[in-house]
Amino acid sequence: MNVRKLKAKRVERNLRQKDLADALGITEKAMCHKECSPTNKFKAEEMIIVAEKLDLTISEFDAIFFDRRLSNMVSKHKKVDKNNTKQLIK
């Protein structure tokens, strides 16, 4: 998880940790712990809520929560699918 990008996006949107904590139904201290942890401490539903509150694009969501691993995985699978399609056409 990219904690710097998460904080930067929160600040850019003029939101406090308390604002996100309230949206998640957790304490400000718990939000601080989640936001400052280099490992992702957010549950799937919490990531969606944070993404909505911060109005994140898919790319930003991936960069913050997954260090772009989702994009890399999708790109890899597209290449595999493309190769499989070529093989089927032959």
N, C-alpha and C positions, 0 to 999 in steps of 0.2 A: 504494500500500500504506500502511496506517495503522500506523506503527511504534509509536506510543504505545498503541494498543489491543492490539497483539500483546504488548508487554511487560507491560501491565497484566493481561492474561489469564494470562500465564505466571506472574506474581507471585501473582495471586489463587489459582492452582492449586498454589502452593508448589513450583514447578519452577525450576531454574536453567538458564542457557543450556547448561551442560554436559549436563544431562539431555536436552534436545532434541537437542543435537549427537550424543550417544550414540545416540539413537533414529534419527537420520538417517544415522549412520555418517560423520560429518564432524568436523573439529576444532572446539574451542570458539571459536577465532579465526574460523573460517569461519562459524560460527553467529552470532557477534557481527556480522560483516559483513552477513550476510543480514538479521538482525533490525534492524539500525540503518540500513539503506539505504532511502531514501524510494521507490525503485523496487523492484518485486517481483523478488527474486533467487532465489526458490524455484522449483524444478521442480514440475510438477504432482504427481508422486508424493510429493515432500517436503511439499507443502501438505496433502495427505491425511494423512500421518503426523502432522504438527503438529496438524491439526484433531482427530485421534483422541487424541493425547496430552493436548491441552488440553480435550477433550470439548466442542468448539465446536458450537453450533447452526448451521444453515444461514445464518441471519441474521448471526451473529457471523463466520462464515467469509467471507461476502460483504463485511461491513464491514471486516474486517482485510485481506484479500488483494485485494479488487476495489473498495474504496471505494463499495460498494453499487451498482456498475454492473450486476451480474448481476440484482439485484432490479428495477432500473429497466428493464432489457432485457426481462425476463420480463413485467413489468407492461405494457410497451408492446406486446408480442406478444399478450398476452391481449386488449387493447383491439382490436387488428387482427383477431384471430380472431373476437371477438364481433361486430364490424362485418361481417365476411365472412359469418357465420352469418345475421345479419339480412338481408343482401342475398340470400342463397340462399332464405330463407323467402318473400320477396316474390314 
